[in-house]
Amino acid sequence: MLLIIDGHNDLPMRLREWHGSDVAGLEKERPPLHTDLPRLRAGGVGGQFWSVYVPSDLPEPVALAHTLEQIDVVYRMVAAYRDDLELAYTADDVERIMATGRIASLIGVEGGHSLAGSLGVLRSLARLGVRYVTLTHNHNTAWADSATQAPAANGLTDEGRAIVREMQRIGVLVDLSHVSAATMHAALDVATAPVIFSHSGARAVTDHPRNVPDDVLTRLPGNGGVIQLTFVSYFVNAATFDWKLAADAEWERLGLPPVPYEWPATARPGEEPRATPFNPPVDPGAEPAFQAWLAAHPKPSATVAQVADHVDHAREVAGIDHLGIGGDYDGTPEVPDELADVSRYPRLFEELRGRGWSEADLGKLANGNILRALRDAGRLAAEPLGPGV
């Protein structure tokens, strides 16, 4: 079985929010979570970037505190399952850990709001093991534009460019998922080391603001970067996204009470992210006033073939050396049935084999390309920061 290095999994957030940061019980299946140790093993996961996402509408000092709490969850999870997990800081660490049969565990901060505008915080997070920072989440920062808010920084401000340079100087990958196309280009203009997209699709296949346009994909070979293709149904299937927008609009038309905001945002480019029933994992069918609309408008399902369409398109535009996998498990309830949890990665690889992919190319997609980008980021860093540095 190919070993997968996945770019984005939100299990730490789920453990913190749904389970009081309790890491017990992961040695057995824990629905409704997508992720636990038996299913990671069944899916062939050899390396995982654990996301430590916190909402982007929090005040930045609060966001930083919550981020540190989720980093603590990752550390305690790894400590509790030493036979299965080990923290990794470099590409060499990842390869060594995978060779032992354990799952290499890396950390990604999902949103520049967690930096609180401080390069010192960035460096401190790097010393804790953070190996990528997503420049924004669903809201702009003061220095970078998100894909789902009206632009304010024309991509990146001077401060934003300084943050990108510092990330690359210390060996932290710049993650361009969630940012606007202008921010993607601005970061690539500054970058001297590979960038990544930890969990995005191809916009030419599904015209969602969270996906990556072709004029950005064509720049990845020159940068050495990697797009890690995601499984999120709203990004994969245009009909599912259109249904979601219509459902959100009907909920608002009925005057039903707002619900807590959670990813993924319902917004076209330039719109504010909206708090709707289809962002958090709640059952809108439990609302009597909404049942008739749901019955008349069944939700379209995304498929593994549609995920493969995004992978194929990214390969055609960016090339085989610039692709990876970033499922976004436990970050959304909306994934294709055939990719229902972390045990299902082999189903995508079966689909790609059926389309004529070679084992060598599947290996690059599974782990080779992101390992190379991580190694290059460390090699090109002037002062790579790890624990104790």
Secondary structure, 3 states (H helix, E strand, C coil): CCCEEEEEECHHHHHHHHCCCCCCCCCCCCCCCCCCHHHHHHCCEEEEEEECCCCCCCCHHHHHHHHHHHHHHHHHHHHHCCCCEEECCCHHHHHHHHHCCCEEEEEEEECHHHHCCCHHHHHHHHHCCEEEEECCCCCCCCCECECCCCCCCCCECHHHHHHHHHHHHCCCEEECCCECHHHHHHHHHHCCCCEEEEEECECCCCCCCCCECHHHHCCHHHHCCEEEECCCHHHHCHHHHHHHHHHHHHHHHCCCCCCCCCCCCECCCCCCCECCCCCCCCCHHHCHHHHHHHHHCCCCCCCHHHHHHHHHHHHHHHCHHHEEECCCECCCCCCCHHHCCHHHHHHHHHHHHHCCCCHHHHHHHHHHHHHHHHHHHHHHCCCCCCCCC
